[in-house]
Amino acid sequence: SQQGEEDPQALSIQEGENATMNCSYKTSINNLQWYRQNSGRGLVHLILIRSNEREKHSGRLRVTLDTSKKSSSLLITASRAADTASYFCATVNNDMRFGAGTRLTVKP
Amino acid sequence: NAGVTQTPKFQVLKTGQSMTLQCAQDMNHNSMYWYRQDPGMGLRLIYYSASEGTTDKGEVPNGYNVSRLNKREFSLRLESAAPSQTSVYFCASRARGWGGMNTEAFFGQGTRLTVV
């Protein structure tokens, strides 16, 4: 089974709204990363949060990490139509394992 | 700077045929990974190589073999293709060094494999 599980599986919002995606995982981690994928293309790195960090910001992205609950969330503020994509969390140790992803649709 | 290059981009195989998917990176990364992605699904780790000379099984290694030919190249071989191996295959690489494990991965554009 996959290491991470994203919630929700699909999310549809209007432009300007915020989008929140959650990720739960099973084992201890060195860090957790979020990636974006457009239409089956290769994944692009968004943000990395280390296991000793609780929150991190990058532009319109905010990531939180709760290692006691083995969960993370990705918040995209003021969403745009161009944010429409699939978003995946990845847990990193020696290997790197992905969750099933959240399909985000932002309507103009 | 090409990043991670996968070949071929598309391939159709008959059941029982074999083939090798090639992956090369030019970023001097230590770690390389092979994933498969089925429609509407996330990426599942097939094999990875944490450093040159080492390979380890991931979540779904059955039916696959890998070779870390050198630091640049990491190939994935299907010895006897099955329809269940129809998928999109992604290769990725990641640096390990001063940053330890706290580095991002870079992905190739994928190989779309159909086994009929």
Interface residues (C-beta under 8 A of the other chain):
Chain A: S1 Q2 G4 E6 N30 N31 Q33 Y35 G40 R41 G42 L43 V44 H45 L48 R50 F88 A90 V92 N93 N94 D95 M96 R97 F98 G99 A100 G101
Chain B: V4 Y33 Y35 Q37 M41 G42 L43 R44 L45 Y48 A50 D56 G58 E59 V88 F90 A92 R94 G100 M101 N102 T103 E104 A105 F106 F107 G108 Q109 G110
